[in-house]
């Protein structure tokens, strides 16, 4: 019994410390940080009178549940959300064991359920900001220019391998079944390269393929309706073409916006370019991430950066280029 108490004190303390660091350094939430710190001190001090006995009972070398020579390698993505989830559950399981075997007050476990809800609700909002914060090169794809899906997917993989950190699947003419099949494959590629995966227009397909988010145009389903269907954890981006569009998207809860088309583009036939003036306005007035888009090439990106853009979305400069790798390198060298 003493070994069970000892190991669960250690587990609870370690989990509490990890959660405390998230609350302190990631969420900047002093109140939650203090709650976790207080709980950690209480758990450790509760068994102070038995410290010597618990320490003597410890036998790590002969613990059948531990293989020191062949440690288990967990196959999971290390990010804030996963670290939070694993440690809050580890804490709750340990508190339950300490209640059963060491008479620790059960109120601590109940308090941990409240903390879990508070932290996760705050994390959901911060995770998206964290995920978008350092993303600079956004690739909008379509398969029209390729002879086969394999050739198309090879180009997507090349782009991700060389530094594209957001990828959008944009298919306007293919049947839903085919888009879903492509979506699953791009989802896997994006995961392999730690990139965000966005689906254009189709919130149903975004949910099916477990994309990170969806991108909507001004004539698509409303931002409010999309949020109600997808929930807070999905990233939602909006195309904007003027200040009113941008302010509406920001106030409506969009996570990022597209600003464009900056230059005339065949991707949006008939759409009058917004020019560099709108990019400059967005840089001075919009508080969420924005991506300048519309015929942005290595040869004109300096103009876009000069007026305040730090993120760009491109299509043809990578998807239709004879030198996609070289173009990616040029983009990334400018987007510092």
Secondary structure, DSSP 8 states (H G I E B T S, - for coil): -HHHHHHHHHHHHHHHHHHHHIIIIIS--HHHHHHHHHHHHHHHHHTGGGHHHHHHH--GGG-TT--STT-----S--SHHHHHHHHHHHHHHHHHHHHHHH---THHHHHHHHHHHHHHHHHHHHHHHHHHHT--EEEEE-STT-SSHHHHHHHHHHHHHTT--EEEE--SSS-HHHHHHHHHHHHHHHHHTT-EEEEES-HHHHHHTT-SEEEE-TTSS-HHHHHHHH-TTSEEEEEESSHHHHHHHHHHT-SEEEEE-SS--GGGTT----HHHHHHHHHHH--SEEEEESS--TTTHHHHHHTT---EEESHHHHS-S-HHHHHHHHHHH--
